[in-house]
């Protein structure tokens, strides 16, 4: 263990996380003087065009801080024995990717706490950032929750709110919430260790679930309202990215805007195409395509796409 991760007054923490979202909290805890005795993260996975095995972002951050890394494929008896040998006071979990069995939840002296990217009980589940944008929520945030055997059902230590702007994509909101989670976890750990924070049961009202994203739902149904499609374009960026079809080819939509154009044209019909972009009729209102991408090409502006040939009256995607 590197000397900078040791502190006589700090807790012995095992940190479990995998993606980029989990990195700021790990670094914040290390900088706060706690002893991060180990990091648990997912095994290295193939990534990139060459499909070479790549370490998770959390593993890279842990190694940079000289923190020991464990990468069990599952939390079986051997992994639990390794965890028990570390004698943690607390386990902090952020987007780890493995379900913690009861034997793990009960192992640390102060239990296991989780950073969840919503204001619980709203948006329990796998995709809280994307679902909040898709639903048009004016704000979201992070919740520091004591873990139990349910799906994000444990009592909450503290929450920190964050506004959702009209321009937010899942990527921009992800980054703000990751940073906010780093700030909140330091405060929560200090409060828990000092007895100043007491977990509060989640209210029964307001529970909703953020189901996992799928590529299928990113296919635009032009019968939907323009406002809903626009929110989905932002919510599904950078993945799975909303898409439709134009002249038999896939057309990915990276950015779009609701506009005032209206008419009797059927949903999915191109209303106009000019330097401002390509405007498409929807089930309610119209949508301007501000940035799109054709197969094998780089993303281009809607105005450049208009120069590529789409004409008023053409149909995008299936409308029925």
KEKERO-193797 format. One record per residue: y, x, z negated of N, C-alpha, C in turn; residue in three letters. Coordinates in steps of 0.1 Angstrom, whole numbers, plus 5000, padded with zeros to 4 digits. Last residue first. Layout:
N
YXZYXZYXZALA...
REM end
This chain:
320
503645475397502845365392501545405388UNK504745705405505645615398504945495393UNK503846045408503345905408504345815400UNK506446265421505346225413504846085414UNK509246155437508746265429507546205420UNK510146065470509546025457509046145450UNK513246035488511946095485511446055471UNK515845925486514745845491513345895489UNK517546225494517546095488516546005494UNK515446525496516446435502516446295494UNK514846875491514646735487515846645492UNK515547145501515047035510514846895504UNK516747345488515347375493514847255501UNK519147265478519147335490517747365496UNK518247175453518747075463518847135477UNK517747415441516547325445517047225455UNK520247485435519447565445518247495450UNK520847285417521647305429520947385440UNK519147345396518947215403519747225417UNK518147695397519047585393518747455401UNK514747805392516047805400516847685394UNK512148025382512947915379514247925387UNK510248185409511048195396511748055394UNK507048075422508448115423509048125409UNK504547985420504648115425506048165426UNK505647645424504447735422504747875428UNK509047605413507947575422506847675420UNK511047485388510247595392509147545401UNK514447405377513047365381512347495386UNK517147265361516447395363514947355366UNK518147005362519147115361518447255364UNK517946695375517146815373518046935373UNK519146415359519446525368518546645365UNK518046075358517946215352518246315363UNK519045745349518745845359518745985352UNK517945425336518845525339518345635349UNK514745365332515945325325516945445327UNK512745475347512645335343513845285337UNK514845665370513745655360513645505357UNK515845865398515745735391514645735382UNK517346185398516146105400516245975392UNK519246435414519246315405518046225408UNK519646775414518846665420518746555410UNK522846935414521446915410520846805418UNK525346995423525246965409523746955405UNK525047015450525247135443525147115428UNK522546755455523746835459523846955450UNK521046465460520646605459521846685464UNK520146145447521046235454520646375451UNK517846005441519045935443520046015451UNK514346005444515546095444516746015449UNK512345805424513045815437514245915435UNK511345745399510845865406511445895419UNK511445395402511345515393510645625401UNK513245265431512045275422512045405414UNK516645165431515645245436514445255426UNK518845025423517644955424516445035429UNK520845225400520545155413519245085412UNK522945485387522045375386521845305399UNK524145775370523645715382522745595380UNK524745905347525145765348524645695361UNK522146125334523446095341523545945343UNK520646355313520746215316522146195323UNK519246665325520346595318520346445322UNK517046945321517446825327518546755319UNK514847215326516047165320516447045328UNK512347265338512747345326513947285319UNK509747125354511147095350511547165337UNK507847215381508047225367509547205364UNK505947065405507347105402507547095387UNK503347115427503747095414505247145412UNK503446945459503447065451503847035437UNK503846715475502446765472502346885464UNK506546675474505946715486504546775484UNK506346725440507346705451506646765464UNK505546615407505146665420506146625431UNK506246745375506046635383505546695397UNK506346845340506146875354506046745361UNK507347035311507246905318507146935333UNK505647265292506647245302506347115310UNK504147275268503447305281504347295293UNK506447545261505047495265504847355260UNK509047605254508447675265507047635269UNK509447265260509847405265509847495253UNK509047015251507947085257508247215264UNK511546925243510546945233509347025239UNK513046915268513447005257512247035247UNK511546715280511746835287512146945277UNK511746505261510446575263510646705271UNK514446435265514046495252512646565253UNK514246335291515146455288514746515275UNK512646115287512146225296512946355293UNK514345955271513046005266512546125274UNK516445915289516745975277515446035271UNK515245765310515745905313515945975300UNK512145595301513645605301514045745303UNK509345595324509945605311511445615312UNK508645615350508845475345509445485331UNK507845875355509245835358509545695354UNK506246075335506045935340507445885342UNK505446405339506446315338506046175343UNK503146575320503346515333504246395332UNK502646635294503846695300504046645314UNK500246535286501446455283502746515289UNK498446735295498446605302499746525299UNK498646945278499246955291499446825298UNK499546855244498546865255499346885268UNK500146915209500546905223499446915233UNK498946735181498946855189499346825203UNK501146505164499846535170500046665179UNK502546465136502946535148501646585155UNK502846155119502046275122502446335136UNK504646035090504246025104503546155108UNK505845855062504745945067504545925082UNK507645685050508145775060507145875065UNK506445645017507145595028507545715038UNK505345794997504345725006505145675018UNK506646124990506745974990505745915000UNK504846384975505546334987505546184986UNK505546504942504646444952505446384964UNK506946824936507246674936506246614946UNK506647104915506347034927506446884926UNK509447264901508247184898507947104911UNK511047564894510647464904509347394900UNK511147744873512347664876512047554886UNK509147934867509047794861510247704864UNK509148164881510048154869509948024862UNK507548114902507148224893507948204880UNK509047924915507747884911507247984900UNK511448054922511447944913510147904908UNK510448254939511148294926511148174917UNK509348094959508448184951509148224938UNK511647974969510547894963509647974954UNK513248184979513748094968512648024961UNK511448264999511848364988512448284976UNK511348045015510148085008510448184997UNK513848015026513347915016512147965008UNK514148225044515048215032514448125022UNK512048175061512048305054512948295042UNK512847925071511547935063511548065055UNK514948005086515247915075514047925065UNK513648135107514548215098514848135085UNK512247925117511548035112512348115103UNK514247755126513447715114512647825109UNK515347905147516147865135515347835123UNK513147915164513648035159514548005147UNK512647635170511647725164512247845157UNK514947575184514747515171513647595163UNK514447715208515647745200515447695185UNK511947605216512147745214513247775205UNK512347335220511447375210511547525206UNK515947325224514547315229513647345218UNK519047165219517947235213516647215222UNK521247025227520747125236519547195231UNK521946855206521546795219521046895229UNK520346995176521546975185521046915198UNK519346915145518846925158519946895168UNK520047075114520346985124519647015137UNK517947115086518447185098518847085109UNK517247145051517447075063518147155074UNK514647245030515947285036516147225049UNK512947165000513147145014514547205018UNK510347264976511747244980511847224995UNK507747174968508647254959510047244963UNK505746894972506746974978507547044967UNK502146834972503546814966504446924971UNK500346785003500546834990501946814985UNK499646725029499846615020500246655006UNK498746855052500246865048500546745038UNK495946705050496746755061498246745057UNK494346795018494746705029495546775040UNK493846964998492746955008493246865020UNK496947134993495747064988494847044999UNK499647354986498647304994497547234987UNK503047284981501747324974500647264981UNK505547365005504547274999503447334992UNK508647365017507647455010506747375001UNK509747265048509347225034508347325029UNK512647265069511347325064511047275050UNK513847035094513947135084512647205081UNK515946815112514546845107514746945096UNK517946555127517746675119516246685116UNK517846335144519146415143518946545135UNK515146285167515546305153516946375152UNK513946225191515346215190515846225176UNK511246275195511646145189513146125188UNK511346535205510846425214511346285208UNK512046675182512946675193512546555202UNK509746625166511046585161512046575172UNK507746735181507746585180509146545174UNK508247005180508346935193508446785191UNK507847055152509147095159509247015172UNK505246975146506346905140507746935147UNK502346985155503547015164504846945158UNK500346925136500347045144501547085151UNK501346765104500446795115500846915124UNK503946545095502846625091502046655104UNK506546405100505946505109504946605103UNK507746335068507846315083507246435090UNK507646375041506346355048506546325063UNK508946695051507846615047508246495039UNK510646805075511046755062509946645058UNK509047085089509546955090510046915076UNK507247325091508447305098508847165100UNK506147455060505847365071507247325077UNK504547705043505847675049505647575061UNK502647655013502747655028504147635032UNK500747814987501847734992502047755007UNK498247804963498547844977499747754981UNK498147934929497747844940498247894953UNK498648114909499648014912499347924923UNK496248264911496648204898497648094900UNK494048184939495248254933495648184920UNK491747984943491648124939492848194933UNK491847734953491847744938491847894933UNK491747764980492947704974493047724959UNK489247874983490347954985491647894979UNK487647654977487447774970488547874971UNK488447454996488847444982488647574974UNK489547645026488547565019488947555004UNK492047625049491647685037490747595029UNK491747655084491847565072491347635060UNK493647875103492347845097492647745086UNK496247915111495347875121493947855116UNK498847975099497648065099496648035110UNK501447885093500847875107499747975108UNK501548035064502547995075501847995088UNK501048065030500448035043501547985052UNK500648275002501648205011501048195025UNK499148274972498848294986499948204993UNK499448464941499848354950499448384964UNK498248664928498948564920499148434928UNK495148804939496448754942496948654931UNK492848994939493448934927494848884929UNK491249104958492649134959493449084947UNK488848984956488949124951490449164951UNK489148744969489148744954489348884949UNK489048824995490348774990490348774975UNK486448904997487549005000488848954994UNK485248664993484948774983486048884985UNK486048525015486448475002486248584991UNK484648665035486148665035486648625021UNK482048595027482448735027483948745027UNK481948315030481748375017482248525016UNK484648255054483248235048483148305035UNK486848165071486948195056485648175050UNK486548335102486548215094486548255079UNK487248575112487148465122487048325115UNK489448785094488148705095488248595105UNK491249015092491148925103489848855104UNK493649185072492249125073492249015084UNK495649465066495449345074493949305074UNK497949615043496649595048496449465055UNK501149725054500449625046499049605052UNK503149875066502049935059501249845050UNK504949745082505249755068504149825059UNK503649745106504849815105505349835091UNK501549575099501249715101502549795101UNK502949325098502249385086502049535088UNK503749295125504749305114504149365102UNK501249275137502149375141503249405130UNK500249045125499549165123500449285126UNK502148855135502048885120501349015118UNK501548855162502848895158502848935143UNK498148975167499048865165500448925161UNK497149215192497249165178498249055177UNK495149145222496449175216496449135201UNK493149255248493149205234494449245228UNK494249155281493849255271493949205257UNK494749005304493848955294493349055284UNK496649075322495449155321494449115312UNK498648895316497948885329496648965329UNK498248785282498948845293498048835306UNK495448835259496748775263497348845275UNK492748785237493248825250494548755253UNK493448845201493048765212493448815226UNK492348955169493048985181492548895193UNK492048685144491548805151492348825164UNK494848585123493748555133493248685140UNK495248725090495748675103494548655112UNK496448815059495248755066495848695079UNK497549095042497948995052496648945058UNK498049205008497249195021497849085030UNK499949234989498749314988497849305000UNK503049254986502249194996500949274996UNK504949234959503849314963502949234973UNK508449164964507049124960506049224965UNK510949224973510349314962508949264957UNK512049114994512449064981511849134970UNK510849215016512149275013512649224999UNK508549065016508449205014509749265010UNK509648815022508948835009508848985006UNK510748865048511648825037510948845023UNK508448915063509449025061510348985049UNK507248665061506548785056507548895054UNK509148505074508848475060508148595054UNK509248605100510448615091510148595077UNK506548545110506948675108508248685098UNK505748285118505348335104505948475101UNK506448255144507048165134506848225120UNK504648415159506048455156506748385145UNK501448345142502348355153503748405149UNK499948385115499548435128500748455138UNK499248425080499948365091499548435104UNK499248475046498348435057499148365068UNK499448705021500148625031499248595042UNK499148734987498448744999499148655009UNK501048904962500948794972500048834983UNK501848954930500848994940500548884950UNK505448944923504048884923503148964933UNK507449194906507149104917505749044915UNK508149384888508449244884507949144895UNK507449624900506849594887507049444884UNK506649634934507649604925507049564911UNK505949754966505549744952506849714944UNK506649814992506049674989505649654975UNK507350074993508449974994507949834991UNK504950214993505750204981506750094981UNK502250065009503450135010504250114997UNK498850085000500050005000501250095000UNK
REM end
